[in-house]
């Protein structure tokens, strides 16, 4: 098995085999929490326009952001803190973000697509290890899918190390993550859309024991479902 790490939406477009699309801050940390909180259906959508339309058609909650800021008229932004204790049982969700949901759509050339974050990194590594793909592409999306952000790159490396049985030191990694530019919004009290607790929740290693796979739904949307359970 060849495991390769690529970056950004450009890397996503070239993903082969099993694509693991990684967005730690915050899309796929949010996705795991929302699914665990009972969402009956979960749609990841690239464009804001499609997200609004799909939510109206499905009677779904709208979640999402652009440049980390919640979109006007949406029910929720892209914060795991905001939805931490929300019971979504029986309710569909539509989610659109600047990087994560874009990366899922951009990876459409891969044979299979799953999401990745620290919150389910162990489950992702196990899923990779027991699969039969010749190639695994770890897509570290970065900020807006165009600028490297270390949380995604380091998460890709963490998962690769776990699959290949190389040692990982998560505690040291977490301390480093608190210092990187993309994490500073969580420690700025003026940025209410990015509460400090978001950092803790996004860095809650192996909080979830499931993997989310992306099923084609529309040209601009995929449905996220638990796979490999």
LINZIDA-V218486 format. One record per residue. N is the residue number from 1. BURIAL is # if it has 16 or more other ideal C-beta (glycine too) atoms within 10 Angstrom, else .. Layout:
n=N burial=BURIAL
n=N burial=BURIAL
//
This chain:
n=1 burial=.
n=2 burial=.
n=3 burial=#
n=4 burial=#
n=5 burial=#
n=6 burial=#
n=7 burial=#
n=8 burial=#
n=9 burial=#
n=10 burial=.
n=11 burial=#
n=12 burial=#
n=13 burial=#
n=14 burial=.
n=15 burial=#
n=16 burial=#
n=17 burial=#
n=18 burial=#
n=19 burial=#
n=20 burial=#
n=21 burial=#
n=22 burial=#
n=23 burial=#
n=24 burial=#
n=25 burial=#
n=26 burial=#
n=27 burial=#
n=28 burial=#
n=29 burial=#
n=30 burial=#
n=31 burial=#
n=32 burial=#
n=33 burial=#
n=34 burial=#
n=35 burial=#
n=36 burial=#
n=37 burial=#
n=38 burial=.
n=39 burial=#
n=40 burial=.
n=41 burial=#
n=42 burial=#
n=43 burial=#
n=44 burial=#
n=45 burial=#
n=46 burial=#
n=47 burial=.
n=48 burial=#
n=49 burial=.
n=50 burial=#
n=51 burial=#
n=52 burial=#
n=53 burial=#
n=54 burial=#
n=55 burial=#
n=56 burial=.
n=57 burial=.
n=58 burial=.
n=59 burial=.
n=60 burial=#
n=61 burial=#
n=62 burial=#
n=63 burial=#
n=64 burial=#
n=65 burial=#
n=66 burial=.
n=67 burial=.
n=68 burial=#
n=69 burial=.
n=70 burial=#
n=71 burial=#
n=72 burial=.
n=73 burial=.
n=74 burial=#
n=75 burial=#
n=76 burial=#
n=77 burial=#
n=78 burial=#
n=79 burial=#
n=80 burial=#
n=81 burial=#
n=82 burial=#
n=83 burial=#
n=84 burial=.
n=85 burial=.
n=86 burial=#
n=87 burial=.
n=88 burial=#
n=89 burial=.
n=90 burial=.
n=91 burial=#
n=92 burial=#
n=93 burial=#
n=94 burial=#
n=95 burial=#
n=96 burial=#
n=97 burial=#
n=98 burial=#
n=99 burial=#
n=100 burial=#
n=101 burial=#
n=102 burial=#
n=103 burial=#
n=104 burial=#
n=105 burial=#
n=106 burial=#
n=107 burial=#
n=108 burial=.
n=109 burial=.
n=110 burial=#
n=111 burial=.
n=112 burial=#
n=113 burial=#
n=114 burial=#
n=115 burial=#
n=116 burial=#
n=117 burial=#
n=118 burial=#
n=119 burial=#
n=120 burial=#
n=121 burial=#
n=122 burial=#
n=123 burial=#
n=124 burial=#
n=125 burial=#
n=126 burial=#
n=127 burial=#
n=128 burial=#
n=129 burial=.
n=130 burial=.
n=131 burial=.
n=132 burial=.
n=133 burial=#
n=134 burial=.
n=135 burial=.
n=136 burial=#
n=137 burial=#
n=138 burial=#
n=139 burial=#
n=140 burial=#
n=141 burial=#
n=142 burial=#
n=143 burial=#
n=144 burial=#
n=145 burial=#
n=146 burial=.
n=147 burial=.
n=148 burial=.
n=149 burial=#
n=150 burial=#
n=151 burial=#
n=152 burial=#
n=153 burial=#
n=154 burial=#
n=155 burial=#
n=156 burial=#
n=157 burial=#
n=158 burial=#
n=159 burial=#
n=160 burial=#
n=161 burial=.
n=162 burial=#
n=163 burial=#
n=164 burial=.
n=165 burial=.
n=166 burial=.
n=167 burial=.
n=168 burial=#
n=169 burial=.
n=170 burial=.
n=171 burial=.
n=172 burial=.
n=173 burial=#
n=174 burial=#
n=175 burial=.
n=176 burial=.
n=177 burial=#
n=178 burial=.
n=179 burial=.
n=180 burial=.
n=181 burial=.
n=182 burial=#
n=183 burial=#
n=184 burial=.
n=185 burial=#
n=186 burial=#
n=187 burial=.
n=188 burial=.
n=189 burial=.
n=190 burial=.
n=191 burial=.
n=192 burial=.
n=193 burial=.
n=194 burial=#
n=195 burial=#
n=196 burial=.
n=197 burial=.
n=198 burial=#
n=199 burial=#
n=200 burial=.
n=201 burial=#
n=202 burial=#
n=203 burial=#
n=204 burial=#
n=205 burial=#
n=206 burial=.
n=207 burial=#
n=208 burial=#
n=209 burial=.
n=210 burial=#
n=211 burial=#
n=212 burial=#
n=213 burial=#
n=214 burial=#
n=215 burial=.
n=216 burial=.
n=217 burial=.
n=218 burial=.
n=219 burial=.
n=220 burial=#
n=221 burial=#
n=222 burial=#
n=223 burial=#
n=224 burial=#
n=225 burial=.
n=226 burial=.
n=227 burial=.
n=228 burial=.
n=229 burial=.
//
